[in-house]
């Protein structure tokens, strides 16, 4: 959307364009490229106003926007049927000339492939969490990328309500909620043996409520030459009785925590005054920036804008001791909430949102999206997380698991 209120129709890449009976002016069918300048010449009025018929909502995707102008309507309709929606030439470079979408698993039960999205190079697998057929709660699973078989990598299988996580030094670190009698925290799981070890589960005797996601950072301190390490994890009260009612009442406020494994120190570094409902967390390649998503409860309940929080991603600078400072708004989610986030090797930020997996450049500009309207099996489902590995994107679409072959390495 331009500052003058113009609607910028998306580039659209995918088979939907080639199959479309009507091709709005501005498209080059051979390159699947949508020329904004040409369309602005063809469409007399691109202004956003309810009087002109433009209508969108936070609960729907951008491509669901309605407008009485037939050219704009045709553009959005074409985009809605494409698995890849591009707003910038950089996204087309990411996709490459022949992006390939492959269904690896599903459809299965809802919530089967929900969270995690953790690539483990040593075992050539993607770890994820969710609920399987006949299971009473969430479990940890892994997808073997060699043959697409799915197995349970945890030796005792007793991780109570696992959620997001990350890989670090031979272990998968998983945030878990626990239940009404067992406090949640962070587990380290050996990727070869499946043995688990509790990393942290309380703050001076005060139990966590719903630890949500984990990110690890490591970089050398230029003044001492010592390699600094930190484990960041988010915690909110989503499991408390006032929302999902899976854990006991919240004791600690929503927080982003920083664990220093060398100093054996646990400190709150971002409070709910800064981010009311911290959810996804990620660190860039050189451990100089920390990204955290905010997930307001009002959006989870389908109530839209509430009294606190925003469906936003924030970025912090990481000091030499890996303490976050200088909070800045990075971007908003156009639809519903930003959940799992990852940073690729080029510094681009990928996030699971209401529109699918959305890609932004390092400055926050939206480059494109992998369209959830095509990827999901049911409109009651959502994409909460994904994985980046090599030149591939793996999308956890609840009942389905997709792989996208990209045109460049991203991790």
Secondary structure, DSSP 8 states (H G I E B T S, - for coil): --TTSB----EEESHHHHH-S---TTEETTTTEE-HHHHHHH-S--B--GGGT-B--TTS-GGG-B-S-HHHHHHHHHHHT-SEEESSHHHHHHH-TT-EEEEEEE--STTSB-EEEEEEGGGTEEEEEE--TT-SS-EEEEEETTT--EE---SS---TTEEEEEEETTEEEEEEEE-SSSEEEEEEEETTT--EEEEE-EETTEEBSEEEEEEEEEEE-TTT--EEEEEEEEEESTTSTTTT-SS----S-SEEEEEETTTTEEEEEEETTT-TTEEEEEE-TTS-EEEEEE--HHHHTT--S-SS--SEEEEEEE-TTS-EEEEEEEEE-SSS----EEE-TTS-EEEEETTEEEEE-TTS-EEEEEEHHHH-S-TT----EEEEETTEEEEEEBTEEEEEE-SS---
